[in-house]
Amino acid sequence: MTDTHDNLHRDWDAMHHDQPSMATDATRDTEVQAAWDRSVAAHEALAARPGVTFQADEEIVIVLHPGFDTLDAIGPHYFLSSMLGATIHLATTGEPGAPVVSAGGLPLTPTIALADVADAPTVLLVPGGDTSVLTNDPHAMTDIRRLGYAAQVVASVCTGAIALAAAGLLHGRRATSHWSVRHLLAGYGATPIDERVVVDGNVMTAAGVTAGMDLALRLVGRLRGDEYAQFLELGAEYAPEPPFGTGTPGKAGTELTALAQDFFATVEHGLRAPAT
Amino acid sequence: MTDTHDNLHRDWDAMHHDQPSMATDATRDTEVQAAWDRSVAAHEALAARPGVTFQADEEIVIVLHPGFDTLDAIGPHYFLSSMLGATIHLATTGEPGAPVVSAGGLPLTPTIALADVADAPTVLLVPGGDTSVLTNDPHAMTDIRRLGYAAQVVASVCTGAIALAAAGLLHGRRATSHWSVRHLLAGYGATPIDERVVVDGNVMTAAGVTAGMDLALRLVGRLRGDEYAQFLELGAEYAPEPPFGTGTPGKAGTELTALAQDFFATVEHGLRAPAT
C-alpha cells in the first residue's frame, strides 16, 4: 500500500505546507477535511510514540550489479524508503547512467556509481543474484570493502552475503545466506548460521530472497524504533501465508531440496572461496 | 536468489546452445562441468514432474501508474518472471517511454502503454498504491475494463482491487484488498472477504502489499503446476518470520490498528464508491 509511503514522504510535508490554502478553500468537502485531520493526528501520534524517531537523515546504499535479484533489493527498499527523511542510493557497479538489469529482466535506473558513494553511509546493503559478477569485479569488491568498513550497518540478502564474505567483511562473524550456499561462508572465515536473519554486531545477514524483508523490518526497528517498524509491518499487511509450505529445505523435504541444490549447482560452484 | 531466474531464463537456453562449444573446450574445469551436468539434469527432472509445464508463452500485464506501490508489483514480478517463456509487460498509464515513479520513489521503465496492450492477455495484474490516480483516470479505467473482460486471469494486490471494482470487474465477486479499505468493496457490488488471497473463478485478489507474493505463487501453480510453484517457493526461501507479529489488525491489536486506520484516512476516503 502506498499510503504508508505517501503519507510519510509527501503528504506529511504537504499537510504542513498546503494546510493554509486548503483551509481557505471554501469549496472543500468537510468529509475530506475530517479525513485529513484524522491522518494528521495519526502522524503526530506515531511520531510521539516511545522510542520512535519519525524523521532522520540516514544514507542507505543498495548495491546494484548486473543480474542482481530484484526482490532482494526491492523488498528492503520498500520498508527502508518508508523512513521519512532517509535517502536511498541505488549504487551501480557499472556506468552511472545506465539501467542495471536484474536477474528477472527488470531494468532499474541507478542514482549513483558505487565508486562515487561517500564513505560512512548509515547502511550498506548488498542484494543477492548473480553474485559471482560482484566477486569477480575487483573494483566493486574494493568499494564494498571501503564502504563496509565505514558503514554504521552492513547488510546482505541471499547470496549477497558471499560478496561481503569475499570482501573480508564477515571474517569471524556469524552470518547466513541462501540455504544452498550458506555452507560456503565457512571458506571465507565466517560461521554459517541456519537462521532467517543473523545479527552480529553491526552486520546483519538475511537468508534467501524473501528474508530481506524480515531483515529490513528489524533494521527499521533498530534505526527508528520498534513501534515504527510495527506500524510498517501492519501497513504492509506482512503476515504471509506461503501457499505450499516448501520455503526451507526442512519444509520442502529431501527430494525437492536435492533437486533444487542440483539446479543451483553452477551458482554454488561459482561462489566457493578460492583455494588457498 | 537469481539462480532460479537465471537458470530458467538464460542458462536453460545457454545449456543447450553453448554445450557443444563448452564440451570442446579443452581447458574446462571438470568440477565446473560436473556442476553444469547436475544443473542440466535438475532442469530436466523439474520439467518432467507431474503436472509441470516448464515452458509456455503467457502474456502477463502489470499496470503501472504514478504512485503505484513498488512491492505490490515487484513481489509478483519476481515469481511470474521465473516462468520460462512468459512475457511480462509493464504497462504504463502515462507516456510510453517515461519512467513511472512508485510511491516509494523508485522509477520503473515501462515496456508498453496500457492503451496499446492487445486484448486477451493471460494475466492482468493491478498493483495498489495511489489507486485514486487510477480510478480518476477514465482512459486507464477503460483499458482495465477492456483487458479485464478478456484476460484469462484478473488479479490485484492491495488497493488495486478497488480499481478492478471501480471498473466493474468485481461485481458479484468475492474479493479482498488492503485491510483498511477492504470494506469499500461492498460499495462497488463485490463481497469483501477477510482472507489473504481470494479466488473467485478467474479473479484473484490479494490483501495488502506483501500478499501479492502469496497470490503470485498460487498463480504460478495454476499456470505451471503446483510442483513448479513449490520449487520457486523453496528457491525464494519463502518461509517468512515477520519480526514483530503485527501484520494484521487482529495481530496488531486495537490501538495500533486504530492509529493506522486514521493514518490512512485520506486514502480510504478517496477510494469510496461514488454516491448513487
Interface residues (C-beta under 8 A of the other chain):
Chain A: M1 T2 D3 T4 H5 D6 N7 H9 D11 E31 V32 A34 A35 W36 R38 S39 A41 A42 H43 A45 L46 G67 F68 D69 T70 L71 D72 I74 G75 H77 Y78 S81 S82 I88 P99 S102 A103 G104 G105 L106 P107 L108 T109 G128 G129 D130 T131 C158 T159 H178 W179 S180 R196 V197 A207 G208 V209 T210 A211 M213 D214 L217 R218 G221 D226 A229 Q230 F231 E233 L234 G235 A236 E237 Y238 A239 P240 E241 P242 P243 F244 G245 T246 G247 T248 P249 K251 A252 L256 T257 L259 A260 D262 F263 F264 A265 T266 V267 E268 H269
Chain B: M1 T2 D3 T4 H5 D6 N7 H9 D11 E31 V32 A34 A35 W36 R38 S39 A41 A42 H43 A45 L46 G67 F68 D69 T70 L71 D72 I74 G75 H77 Y78 S81 S82 I88 P99 S102 A103 G104 G105 L106 P107 L108 T109 G128 G129 D130 T131 C158 T159 H178 W179 S180 R196 V197 A207 G208 V209 T210 A211 M213 D214 L217 R218 G221 D226 A229 Q230 F231 E233 L234 G235 A236 E237 Y238 A239 P240 E241 P242 P243 F244 G245 T246 G247 T248 P249 K251 A252 L256 T257 L259 A260 D262 F263 F264 A265 T266 V267 E268 H269
